[in-house]
Amino acid sequence: MQPRFAVLAAMVRSAAPPAALATTPAFAAAPALAAASAVGTSAVAVCGRSACTAVATSLFGTPLGGGRRLAAARLRGAAGGRAFSSPSASPPTTTTSRSTTTMAADGSAKVAIVTGASRGIGRAIAVELAASGCKVVVNYARSPDAATAVVSEIEAAGGEALAVRGDVSQADDVGALFAAAIDAYGRVDVLVNNAGITRDTLLMRMKQTQWQEVIDLNLTGVFLCTQAAAKLMIKARSGRIVNISSVVGQIGNPGQVNYAAAKGGVIGLTMATAKEVASRGVTVNAVAPGFIASDMTADLPADKIKAMIPLGRLGEASEVAGLVRFLATDPAAAYMTGHTFNVDGGIAIGA
């Protein structure tokens, strides 16, 4: 029997879907996603050259493991969909070291915590911040091999990184994450809330557990980490928080009411927190990715995806990481707070 993903991908490429599925939105036919990496463990492990896979985000800010079957289907829906990996179609990107912008007041390197930092956008952010001179705490929930590669890559380039395991939807794990950062480096200057999962299905088919798991990690996790970071940053009267939201939180996407609610909530949390902590020298901003290239959906039709994007191409994780680095470390971003910045090729213009 042909895999459902293959059927859905074929539907995307065809002007007329198979009769058996013609009356049902394609994403509704896809089965529930496999459990994502951030949920399940409350144990916290710390290591330098081992550990790590965090629920890293990609396409529309959703995890790379978010599901190939649903990815193909979503192309038939509204202006939302999974990413497409097309190295030949994407412009070359480079990482520039900006160590002079990542020094604390005492001249030491700034310390950044990146949640969900083992792959995808999270990995790109961790590498970018390390290249700019930050010491990076790589948070992850499962799959330690992926994090080992991130930490090793940073160290091989002359940077310093620490992998810390923990489910950021759990208060105890968040406390342990920040304690590990303080024990290792003595401070936290930057927090990037990137960890997230999907549990995609139609509203009428969504179980409460599917709703709650996404809200718990994608929104409550941001709250818990932001609260922990704010306590340290307010005392230090300095700090920067960058939350990874999504264009789905701005324009919606069929089959993702839980994800849209969580990511929209992140935008609201960003604005409110920015107003609370601004007087203490702390900035809080959000980044909303759109179609970000991934090897998970490399066989989807590039032309149909690009036609939905004003710039006519997909974004790269490094482009999201570059904006995060600017907001998190650059002196020119010191007067920017409470805003959401899109990296979406223009798909959410006017949102």
Helices and strands as residue ranges (DSSP letters): H 4-13, G 19-21, G 26-29, E 46-47, E 57-58, G 59-61, E 62-63, H 68-74, G 99-101, E 111-114, H 120-131, E 135-140, H 144-156, E 160-165, H 171-185, E 190-193, G 203-205, H 208-215, I 216-220, H 221-236, E 239-244, H 248-251, H 257-277, G 278-280, E 282-289, G 295-297, H 302-306, H 317-329, G 331-333, E 340-343
